[in-house]
Amino acid sequence: MLEQVPTTATNIRRRLPNQRWQISPQKIELAQNLTKVTNLSSLLNQLLINRGIETPEAAQAFLNSESINLPSPLEEFPDLAVSLELLQACITCKEKIAICGDYDADGMTSTALLLRSLRWLGAEVDYAIPSRMHEGYGINKRIVEEFHKEGVKLILTVDNGISAFEPISRARELNLQVIVTDHHDIPQQLPPANAILNPKLLPESSIYRGVAGVGVAYILAISLAQQLGQANSGIIRPMLELFTLGTIADLAPLTGVNRRWVKRGLLQLPKSQLVGIQALIQVSGVQARHGGQGEMGTRGHGDVINNFSASPRPKLSASAKVASSLKPEDIGFRLGPRINAIGRIGDPQIVIDLLTTDDMGIALEKAMQCEQINQHRQQMCEQIEQEAIAVVETEYLTSLQEDRVLVVVQPNWHHGVIGIVASRLVERYGVPVFIGTFEDDKQIRGSARGIPEFHVFEALEYCQDLLGKFGGHKAAGGFSLPAENLVALRSRLVEFANQCLEIQHLKPLLKIDAEANLNQINQELYQQLHALEPCGIDNPDPVFWTANVQVIEQQTVGKGHIKLTVAQTIDQQQFKIKAIAWRWRDYFPLPQRIDIAYKLRENNFNGNTSIELELVGARVASQCYAPFTSYTTLSKAAFEYNHRQYSCGIYQNGFLPELRIKNPDGKVLAIEQGKIVGLLGNNRQDAKEVDISQPHYDAIIQAALRALEISK
């Protein structure tokens, strides 16, 4: 092994985020080839490649989503035809339909979408949403029996129901017809519904596979309107807006049909015909901006109506005419949280009324309620987060590396917001977090959030004999358990975490697209990035990094943010740019020399437009991590370190130079240019990943570079 040696860089690292950087391999030749098709720069084509788009055909489909030939949903969803027949029969016979929704943004927008569309189509329809506090997620027997007493003939679940075997069995016993629309994972036993619409039942290759609950509701409503001959803009536009709101707020992947429809919806939202959305935009302070590829800039409503067919194929261009639009972050950080706050700590009826009313007075009243409840939610999150941090720092911090998972349970926390706090603790400590609160002396209810190498649902299954109800997926979950099982649960989760996590995994993972110099950051690059929009899950905002920048100004602003100016000298010319680092007060002041990772943001102030950086990562300047470009490939040297003999050299690994250091025992430490993770072992196949920012690796890398410098 390479020896551990103290280094002065340690003190610097305490003032920087504890991250591991994963920089995408740069495929220069492939990026240049795509230029012929996309008319984009090689840098932009590299971003496409990072998203799995490597062929001209895939680039065409991604950049011009309207060019995709969509198959009919009737061909994709086996039970869609039956669902349409059941709904049409109820509308014709004036039989009562009841929707069972959910209390998150996806479930509430789905409920509002189907309420609006079914009423438009002449149905007698009502809804119910289970109590988050007292009943938890999904349709239950109480709701089924109340629907039966009210004379309901058909139950339509939205964003839930796929696992509700017993409640749906009870509905069938009562001679109620049931259509399940859901998007959650498929259980071993499907419920005995008359029809089930769930994209998880489709082949993975299906373009509809990634739709959220609101996407399934949208497909059902559009298909029904078309079957009844009422698919006009009066019904289509509101549904598309609700689809867009719910899809982004639910963190659904912005690929496939989601990308195509969300792109349309974002253009419509600033001029929404729904007074509820107008009111929500107004109270949240969202402003429409110019951006996007402008695929719909010249379209009328005629194309929007035909949602399941292909459209004309405009030429691909980085400079296409732009149109006023919202961006996904407007929904993700402004509109969505105000809706979700209601589901977490308020009454979902507020949101349903907001999104179904046509009275602006009522809409503004409901939007203000959303605003006030969201402010209360923010205060609760801040308080619980600070309390949780205090518990962790006092009781668990010293054992985190050994435990590799964090389990925090305290009384008097609101379980509607602890999931948000769990996400913040993952960001802070880099380990999976299971957070809970006591419902009473005997019962605990909690939420979980994971890291890439940790599967939350599998962890919960590993502990199922200790739990009551639980559910979730790879990244997140919810659970309950008897309070007496808490100690055993913590021990079991530590056992599971140690089976799947290595020490190097216990840092937040930052995925970076490409390196850029500050002289490349300009309005032209920012405009080209619009070709990737809308960005979100599975199509993230591009993240760039720049090496060895100088922090020339910095100050804290607002609630613990750092506002700064960074500079880079290129060919004896200094390039400066402003930046913001949200919630980085713990790292103030930043060192004078750092590597930065960032997203690009447009700042419009007093009529002036400028491009700024939003920092998402920082590390010790890369001169500490082997800047190999000054050495020629196959440069070699020998050196002594800590009274032992080593050899080192620069080798070509693909397109990037790689430093290799060999110790007397034959082990090799290999580091690619720009990487903060190296490989250590006797051969590449069996080598393990190591964090070269750690002092002992940093020191020996510096010694190797000095030896190579002398040997030039």
N, C-alpha and C positions, 0 to 999 in steps of 0.2 A: 504493500500500500504506500501511497505518497504521504509523507509526514505532515503532521499538523503544526503549523507555525503561525504565531500571531501576526497580524498586519494592521497597519494604521487605518485601512479601509473599513475596519469593523465599526468604528465610531460613526463613519459616514452612513453606513447601511442601516443603523438604527433610526435614521431620519428619513428613510425611504420606504415605500410600500413593499411588503413582503410578498413578492410575486415570482412566478416562473414564466419566462417568456418563451413562446413557441412561434418562431418566425417561419412562415411558409417558404418552402424551397422555391427559388426563382427559376422559372422555365422560360428562358430568354428567347430561344428559337421558336418555341410554340407560340409565345406571345406575339412575336413579330409576324408569324404566319397568319394569325387571326386578324391582324390589322387590315389585310386586304378585304375582309368581309365586314368588319365592324366600323371602319373609319375612326377607330379610337386609338389612342396612344398605346404603346407597349405596356406602360404602367397600368392603364385601365384594363387591358387584356389580361394582365397578370392577375388582376382582381377576379376576372371571370374564371380563370383557370383555378384559382383558389376555391371557387365555389363549385368545382366539378364540371365546368363548361369548357370543353377542350376542342370541340369540333365546330366547323362553320354552321352546321345545322342546329346544334344546341345553342350557339350564340344567337342565331336568327330567332329561335323560339323564345329565348330569354329576353332579348332586347326589344323584340316586337311581339309581346304576348298576345296581341290581337290576331296574329297570324296563325295561331294554333287552331286546328280543326277539333272542336270539342265533340266527343261522342254524346249522344243523347243520354241523359240520366236514366231514361227508361231501359236503355240497354245495359247500364252499369249496375243499377240497384234492383235486385230481383223482386223486391216487395213493393216497388214504387207504384206499379200499375194497380195492385190490390189496394194500396193506401188511397190512391186517387178515387177508386170506385167507392170505397167506404165513405170518404169525405163528401163526394158528390151526392151519394144517396142520402146522407144526413142533411145536406143543404136543400136538396129537393123536397124531402119529407118534413123539413123544419124540425128535425130532431136535435136535441141539445148536445153540443160538443164541449168538453172541458179540457183545458190545457193544464198539465202539471209541470211547472218550471223549476228553476233553481235560483239560488240567491247570489250567484256571482254574475259578472258582467255578461258572460256568454249566455247564461240561463235567462237573465232578465231581458236582454235584447232579443233572444229567440222567442220568448213569450210575447213581447210587444210586437214583433214582426208577424207572428201567426195570428195574434188578436186582430191587428190592423187588416191583414190580408183576408182572413176568413170573414170578418165583418163586411169588408168591401164586397166580397163575393156572395154575401147574403146569408151567411151562417148565423145561427144563434149560438154564441160561444162565450164562455167564462173561463176563469183560471184560478189556480191555487199554487202557492209556493210554500213548502214546508218551513217551519221555524228553525233557523240556524241554532238558536240557543237551546230549544227544547226537543227538537226532533232530529236534527242533522240532515244530511244530504239525501235527496231522492224521494220518489213517491213512496208512500207508506199505506198501511191498511186503513188508518183513520181517514186519510184523504179519499181513498177509494170508496169507503162506506158513506162518507158525506156526499160525494158525487152521486152515488146511487140514490140517496134520499132526495137529492135535488132533481131527480129525473134525467140525469145525464145518460146518453146512449153510447157515446164514444169518448174514450179518454185518449188524449194525445200527449205523450211525454216529450219534453224538449230538454236536451243536455243532461238527461238522466234516464234510468229505466232499464238499461241493458243488464244490470245485476239484480233487479228487483223481482226475483222469482216469486216470492210469497205474496207481495201485494198484487202483482198482476194475476197470479193464480186466483186470488180472492175476487178480483174484478171479473174474471171469466166465470167463476162460480155464480156471480150475480148477473150473468148474461150481459155484461158490458163488453163492447168491442174495444180493443186497445191497439193503438199504433205507437210503437216505440221509436222515437228519433233521438239518437245519442251518438257520441263519437268516442266514448271511453273504451278501454280495452275489453275484449270479449271474454266473459267468464267460461268456465267449463260447461255450465248448463245455462242455455238461453231461456229467457222467460217465455211463457206460453201465450205470447201476443198474437193478434191476427196478422200483424205485419211488423217487420223490424227494418228500419233504415239506419245503417251504421257504416260509415266508410271503412272501418276496420274489418268489415266482412268482405271488402273488395280486394282484388289482387293488389299487391304493393305497387305494381306498375300503373295503376289507375290514376288518372289526372285528378280525380275527386278524392283520393285517399286522405289528403291532409286537411279536409274541411273540418272546422269546429262544429259545435252544436248548432250555432247560428247559421252555419253553411248548409247543414242538412235541412234546417227549417226553411232556408231561402230556396233551396232546390225544390222542396215539396211545394212551397207556396207558388213559385214561378210555374212549375209543372201543372198545378191545379188551375191557375189562371189561364194558362194556354189551353188546357183541355176544355175549359168553360168559355173560351173565346173572349176573355176579358183582359188579355195581356197588353195593356196600354200604359203609357208613361205615368198615368195617375196612380197606378198601383206599383209599378216597377221601381220608380225612383225612391220612394220611401223605404222599400224593402232593401234596396242596394245600400242605402245609407246605414240602415240598422245592421246589415250584414258586415259592412266595413267597420263600424264601431265595435261590434262584438268580436269579430275575428282578431283585430289587433289587440283589444283589451284582454283576450283570452290567450295571447301569445301563441296563436296558431302559426304554422310555417307559412311564410309569404312566398310560396312556390306553387306551381300548378295553377289551378283555377283561382286559388286565393290571390295570387299575384295579379292576375288579369282583372278580377272583379274589384279588389281593393284599390288598384290603380284608378279605375273608373270612379269608385266611391269617394276617394280623396279629392277628386276634382269637383264632385257634386256637393260635398259637405259645406264649403263656404257659402253656398247659395241654397242651403237646404230648404225644402218645402215643409219640413217638420218643425213646428214651432218649439217643440221640446229641445231639439238639437240646436236651433237658433239661440234659445235661452241659455243652454249649457255652454255654448261657445262664448256667449256674451259675458256670463258671470265668471268664467275661467280665464278670460283675457286672451284667448287664442286668436291669433291673427293669420289670415291666409297670406301666402307668399307666392312669388313666382318660382316655379321649379317643375321638374319632371320632363319627360321626353316629349310631351305634347302629343301623344298618340291620338288623344280625343279632342285636341284643340279645335278641330273644325267639324266635329261630329254633332249631329242632332240627336234627339231622343230615339230616332228610329233604330239605330244600331244598338242602343242600350236595351231596347225591348227584347231583341233576339239574343238572349243571354247564352244560349247553348250552341250557337253556330259561329262559323269563322267570319272574319271581317276583312275588308280590303287590307292589303299589305303595304303600308307606307315604307318608304326607303329608310334605312337605318342611317342616322346622322347624329353626331355629337352636338350639333348646333340647331336641332329642331326647335321650332317655335314653342315657347313654354306657355303654360296656362296657370292661372291662379289656383292654388291647391293647398290642402293641408298636408302635413307630413305625419308619418306613423307616430313619431314622438309626441305630436300634439295630442293624439289619442292616448298613447301609452303613458304619458306623464301628466296630462291635463284632464282630458275628458274621462278616460277610463277610471282613474283613481276616484273621481267624484261619484261615479256609478258604483264602483266596487265598495266604496266606503259605506254606502247604504246597506249592501248585502252583509257587510261585516258587523256593523254595530247599529243599523237602523232597520226600517221597515221597507221591504222590497216594493210594496205598493206605491211608494213615492216615485220610484223609477218607472214602474209600469204606467202610472198616471202621467208622468212627464213625457214618456215616449209615445203615448197613445192619444193625448189631448190635442185638440185643434184650437184651443183657447190660449192666446198668448199670456193672458193674465195668470191663468192656472200654471202654465209652463214656467213663467218667471218665478212664481211662488215655489214650485217644486225644485227648480234649479237652485234657488237660494237655500232651500233645505239641504240639497246635496252639498252645496258649498260649506254650509255651517257644520254639517256632520263630518265632512272630509277634514275640516280644520280640527275638529275634536279628535278624529282618528289620527291625524298627524301628531297632536300633542300626546295622545296615548302611546303611540309608537315610540316617540322620543323618550318618554318617561320609562317605558318598559325596557327599551334598549339600554338606557343608562343603568337601570337596576340590574339587568342581565350582565352587562359588562363588569359591574362591581362584583357580582357573584363569581364570574369566571376568573377575574384577576385575583380574587381572594382565595378561591377554593380549588380551581382546576388548571390554572395556567401552567404550573410546573409539571403537570402530568400529561399535557396535551400531546406531546411528541410520543409518549408511551401509549396513551389511550387511543389516539388517532380518531376520536369522535368526541363530540361535546353533548352532554345531556344536562339540560338546565330546567328545573321545575321549581316554581314558586307559587305561593297563593296570591289571589287577588289580581291576577293578570287576565285581561279580556281575551278569550280564545279566538275571537274574531280577527285579531290583529297580530297574534304571536307568529303567524307564518311570515309576515313581513319582517318582523324582528329576526326570525331565524335566518332569512336571506342576508340581512345585514351582518349577522354574526359569522356566517360563512365567508362573506367578503372580508371581514376583519381578521378572522383567525385561520381561514383556509382549510378547515376541517368540516366534515358533515355535522349538522346540528339537529338535535332532537330537543324541542322546547315544549314545555307543557305547563299547565296550571291546574290547581285543584278545583274541581266542580263542587265537591263537598269533602268531608273527612275521608271518604272511602273511594273516591273516583278521581282519576286524572284524565285530562283531555289535552292532546298535543298536536303539533305540526312538525314536519321534518323537511329539511332541505339538504341536498347532497352536493358532491363535487364530481367531476367527470368520471373518475375511476371508482365511484361508489354508487351502487344501485339501491336506492332508498326502499323500493317495494320489496326487493329480495331481502334486505335487512329486516324489514318488518315481518316477512314470512319466516325468517330465521328465529324470530322471537314470538311467533304466533301463540304458543301455549301460555305466554305471559300477558297477552293482550286481550282486550275485548274486541271491539270493531276496529278494523284498519283498512286502508286502501291507499292507492297512489300509483306512481310510475317511477321511472328511473331517477328523475330529478327531485321529486317532491312527494309528500304523502301526509296522511293524517291518521291519528290513532287514539285509542282510549285504553286505559288499563286500571285494575284495582291498585290503589295507593300502596298496598302492602307488597306489590311486585316491583316497585321502583328500583330498589337496590339490585335485584336480579336482572331487571331490564338493562340497567347501565352496564353491568358485568357482561351480559350477552352481546350487547352492541359493541363493546370494546373487543370482545372475542371475534366478532364478525369483521370489524374494521381492520383488525390486525391480520386477517386472512387475505384481504384484498388491497390494502394500502401499504405503500412503501413510504419511507421518510420523505423522499423527494416529492411525493404527491401532496404533502401538507403545506402547500402554498397555493394561493389563488392562481389559476391558469389564465394567462393573457395571450390570446391568439392574435398574431400580427400578420398583416398581409404583405407588406413590402417596405423597403427602406426608401426614404425620400430626403432630399436636401431642402433646406428652407427656401432656396431660390426657385424651387419647383412649385411652391405653395402659392397659388394665385387664383384669380377669378376663373381663368380658363380651365384649370384642373377641377375646380369646384363645380363648374357647369358640366364638365364631362362626367362627374360622379353621378349626376342626375340619371344617367343611363342605367344605373343599378337600382334605382328606386322603383317601388317602395322597399325600403330595407327593414328587416325585422328578423324573426326567428328563421333559421336556415338560410337567410340572406342578410347577414349582419352588416351594419355600417362599416365601411372600410376603416381599418386601423393601420396607420403608418408609424414608422419610427425614424428618428434622426439621432445620429451618434454625436456625443461630445459637444452638446450645446452649452453656451454660457448663460447663466441666469443673471441678467443685468439689473432687473427690478423685480421686487415681489412685495406683496402686502396681503394681509388677511382682510376679507370683506364678508358681509352678510353673516350667515350662521356657520362660520368656520370654513369658508372657501379661500383658496389662494389665487389671487390675481397677479400675473407676472408677465414679464417680457423676456424672451429668450433670443439669443443671437448665435449665428454660425458664420465663421469666416471661410470663404471659398475664393481661391485665387486672389488673396489679399484684399477681398472686398467683404464687408460685414453685412449680413442680411438679418433683419430683426422682425419679430412677429409677436403679437400679444397672445396670451393664453389664459385659460381658467382651469383650475383643478378643484372640482366639487368635493366638499367634505374632507379636505386634506389638512385640516388644522393641526393634526398630530404630527405632520411632517414639516411644519414651518419652524425655522426658515429652511428652504431647500439648499443643498450644496451648490456652490458656484458652477461646477462642471458635472453634468449628468447626461445620460442617454434618456430620451423621452419617447413615449408611445402616445399616440393621440388620434382623435377624429377631427375632421374639419367642420367648422361651423361658420355661418354667415352672420355678421353683426350689422344690423341696420340702426344707425343712431343719428338723429338730426339730419336725415336725408343722405347721410354718407354710408356707403356699403364697404365693408372690409371682411377679409377672411381671417379667422382666428382659430386657434387650436384649443381643443378640449382634451386636457391630459387624462389618460386612463392608466398610465404607467410611467415609472421612472426607476432608473437604476444607476449605479456608479458608472461614470463615463466609460465607454467601451475601450478606451486606451488601457484600462485595467484588465480587459478581457481579450487580449490578443488581436490587435489590429494588423492583420496579416498582409494587407495590400501593399505594404512597403517592402515585403520580402518576395523574392522570386521563388516559384515552385521548385521543389527539390533542394532548397537551401537546407543545409544540415550543420549541426554543431554538437559538441560534447561539452558538458559542464559538471561542476561539482556542487552539490547542494546538501547541507547538513552532513558533511563528511561522507557522502555517497556519490557514486558516479552515475550520470544520466546522459542519454543522448536525445536529440530532438531534431525535427525537420518540418518543413512546409511541403505538403503534398496536395495534389489536386483530387478533390472528391466531388465528382459531377462538375458543376459549374463553379463551385466554391472552393477556395483554398482551405486547407485543414492543417492545424498544428498537431503534431503527434509527439508525445514525450514518453520515453521508455525508461523504466526504473531498473535497478540491478536484478530484480526478480523476474524480469521479462514482461511485466504488466505494462500496458500502453494506455495513456490518457489521450484521447482524440477529441479535438474541439474544432467545429466548423466556424468559419468567419461569421461573426454577428450572433452566435448562439451563446446562451447562458447555461446550457446543459451540455455536458460532455459525456463521452463513453469511456468506461474504465474496465479493462479486462485483458485476458491473454489473446482473445480474438474477438472480432466484431459480432459474431453470432451470439456469444455468451456474455458479452459485455453488459454492464449495468449502467444506467443513467446516473450521473452525479451533477450536483449544482456547483459549477465552477466559480460562483460568486462567494462561496464559503472561503474563509481565510486561508486554510491550508492548501486548497487548490490554487487560489489566487496567487499566493506567494511563489509557488513553484512555477506557475505560468510566467510570472514576471521574470524569474531567474532564467527560464528558457529563452524568453525574448531578448534578454540582455546578451545571452550567449550568441544568439543568431545575429544580433546587431554587430557584435564584435567580429563575427566571422565574415561579414559582408566584404 
